[in-house]
Amino acid sequence: MTQPAAERAAVYRFFGSDDKLLYVGVTERFGTRWSTHARQQPWWPQVIRQAVTWYGTRTEALAVEAAAIKAELPAHNIAHMPKPPRPPRRGEDLDHTFITRFRIPRRMWTAYGAVTERLGTDRSSDLVDHVRATIRAHGNTHEIAELEAAEQELAERRSRKGGRPAKGAS
């Protein structure tokens, strides 16, 4: 049984000169979507050709679009693109560990603290160990090299400062 046309969606790619990929998108209605691009996008005059592939559902097309943007790196997509590293802020020391915040239910955080204490560690050390293990297990060559560089920085910093004091030591 074929699906109604209204449920189908297409992934489209716009190419410029030398077959440079300009943009990847999803639509059910080409005329409307392409007219919007023509009115709003400064790169539209660069479009020389397009390629279209239809999918059975919008959900499927959106997944293909996200994967295509990540893998093919079109020149003008913003969503799903890797974010460039943030430049350091004025006065920010690159040779410094930074404090980061994330959301977690307080009860979970408290229980996690109790568990890590029973294990003879603390939440920060346990989280850093988890980050290391995750990068080692799943990181690409660049990410593993970044981990090794960070480990070297930590070792150098600790040797300059006489090592990190034990938690609670005065």
N, C-alpha and C positions, 0 to 999 in steps of 0.2 A: 504494500500500500504506500503510495507517495504521500508526503506531507503537504499540507496546504502551503501555497507560496508565502503567505503571511508569516509563517514560522521560520522560513529560511532566511539566512543572512549570508553576506559575502564578505570575504577579506579581499581588499583591493590594495594594490601597490602602484604608486606613481614613480615613474623613472624620468630622469633628465638626460642630458647629453652624456655620452660614453656609458650609457646604461647605469648611471649612478642612481641608487635608490634614494628617493626623496622622502617618501611618506608611506606608511602602512596604516590602513583604517578598516573599519567594519561599517556596513550599512545594509539596509533592506531596500533603500530607495536611492538609486544612483543620482538621478536628476537633482533632487533636493540637496543631497550631500555635496555633490560636486559643485553646484551653484554656490553653496556656502563657502567652500574652499576658494572658488574663483573670486568671491567678493572680499574675503577676509584674510587670505594668506598671501604674504608677499612673495612666496616661492612659487605660486601657481603658474606664472608665465614660463617657468623652467620646465614644466611637465611636457614631455614629448610623447610618452606612451604610458599605458596602464595595463595591468594584468589583474584579472578577477577570478576568484575561486569561490564557488557556492558551497555552503554547509547546511546541514539539516536543521540546525537550531542556532539562535543567536549566542547561546552559551558556548557552543562548540566553536563558533567563529571568533568569539572574544578570547578564548583560550589560544587559538591558533595565532590571532593577532599579537597577543602578549608575547608568545614564544618567538614569533617572527621579529618583533621589535628588539627583543633581547639578543637574538642571534645575528640579525642582519644589520642592526644599527643604522636605520634610516637617518638621513641628515636633519629632518625637521620634526620628528616625533619627540614629544616630551615625556608622556606617560610611559612607564615600563623601562625607561632608559636608566643605565647606571648613573648614579649621582657622582659628580666630580668631588674630590676631597675638598673640604672646607679650608680656605686659607686661614692661617693662625690669626687670632685677634690681636690687636695692639696690646703688648705687655704679656701675651700668653707665651709661656716657655714651652718649646717643643720637647725639651728634655724633662718632661714632668708627667707623671701619671695624672689623669684627670678624673674628676668625679662625674659619674653619669647617673641619671635618674630613670627609673622605669616604673610602670604601674604594676602592683601586685596586691592581692587582698591582704590586709593587715594580719588576719589569722594565719594565712599561709606563711607570711614572712616571719611571724612569731614562732610558728611550729618549726620552720626551717632553721631558725636560730637555735632552738632547743636541740634539734637533731645534730646540727654541726657541733654544738658545744659537747654533746655526748660523744661525738667522734673525735674530740680533741682538736678541733679547728674552729674557724669562724666562717660566717657567711661569705665575706669578701674573698678569703683564700679559697674557699670551696668553689665559688663562682669563677674565679680566675683559673683554677685548675680545670673546671668544666670547659671554659673558653679555649684553653690550650688544647685539651683533648679533642674538642670538636674541630678546631682548625687542623690539627694533625691528621684526624681521621677523614675529613671531608674537604679540606682546603686544596686549592690548586697550587701550582708552583709559586706564583707570586704571593699568595696569602701565607704559605708556609715560610717563604723568605721573610715576609713582614713579621711573622711570629718570631723567627730566629733573631731578627734585628732588634725587636722589642725586648727579647730575653737578654740580649747582649747589653742593651741600654740599662736594663734593670740591674744586671750584675755590676756594671761600671758605677752606677749611681750608689749602689749599696757599698761598694768597696771605698768610694770617696767619703761616704758618710759613716763609715764604720759599721755598716750593716743596719738592717731594720731592727729596732728594739722589739722585744716580745710585747704582745698586747698586754696592757696593764702595768708594764714596767715603768718605773719613774727614774 
